[in-house]
């Protein structure tokens, strides 16, 4: 074995490809934007009533199609309010 064929101890240099950092930052920003858009859509798509007044309004809207459920919703509101 000759010394020329041995490469032990020589540091290997790794170089970052040109544009890789820019692409990585752009991809991270795009992913963050998509996540925020998704969260915004999920929050606005939720039609769940959050207050007693919204629940009573929902009960009024479904009264004609499902009177039993509307009565249960009103009872739940009145129980909650005391």
C-alpha positions in Angstrom: 0.0 0.0 0.0 1.3 3.3 -0.9 0.6 6.5 1.0 -1.1 8.1 -2.1 -3.9 5.5 -2.1 -4.8 6.1 1.5 -7.3 8.9 2.1 -7.6 8.6 5.9 -7.5 11.8 7.8 -8.3 14.0 4.8 -11.4 16.2 5.6 -14.2 15.9 3.1 -15.8 19.1 2.2 -19.5 19.1 1.7 -20.9 22.1 -0.2 -24.5 23.2 -0.2 -25.8 23.2 -3.7 -26.5 26.7 -5.2 -30.0 27.9 -4.3 -30.7 25.1 -1.8 -31.0 27.5 1.1 -33.3 29.8 -0.8 -35.4 26.9 -2.0 -35.6 25.5 1.5 -36.7 28.8 3.0 -39.3 29.3 0.2 -40.7 25.8 0.7 -41.0 26.4 4.5 -42.7 29.7 3.9 -45.2 28.1 1.4 -45.9 25.3 3.9 -46.5 27.8 6.6 -48.9 29.8 4.4 -50.8 26.6 3.4 -51.2 25.6 7.1 -52.5 29.1 8.0 -55.0 29.0 5.1 -56.1 25.5 6.1 -56.7 26.6 9.7 -58.6 29.7 8.5 -60.8 27.6 6.4 -61.5 25.1 9.2 -62.4 27.9 11.6 -64.8 29.6 9.1 -66.3 26.3 7.9 -67.5 25.4 11.4 -71.2 26.1 11.7 -71.3 25.1 15.3 -73.1 27.5 17.6 -70.8 29.0 20.2 -73.2 30.9 22.4 -76.7 30.4 23.8 -78.2 32.9 21.3 -76.6 31.1 18.4 -78.0 27.8 19.6 -81.5 29.3 20.0 -81.2 30.8 16.5 -80.2 27.4 15.1 -83.2 25.8 16.9 -85.5 28.4 15.2 -84.1 27.5 11.8 -84.6 23.8 12.1 -88.0 24.0 13.8 -89.9 23.1 10.6 -87.7 20.2 9.6 -86.9 18.7 13.0 -89.1 20.0 15.8 -88.0 17.4 18.3 -84.4 18.2 18.0 -85.1 22.0 18.1 -87.0 21.4 21.4 -84.1 19.5 22.8 -81.7 22.3 21.8 -83.9 24.9 23.5 -84.2 22.8 26.6 -80.4 22.5 26.7 -80.0 26.3 26.5 -82.6 26.9 29.2 -80.9 24.3 31.4 -77.6 25.9 30.9 -78.9 29.3 31.7 -80.5 28.1 34.8 
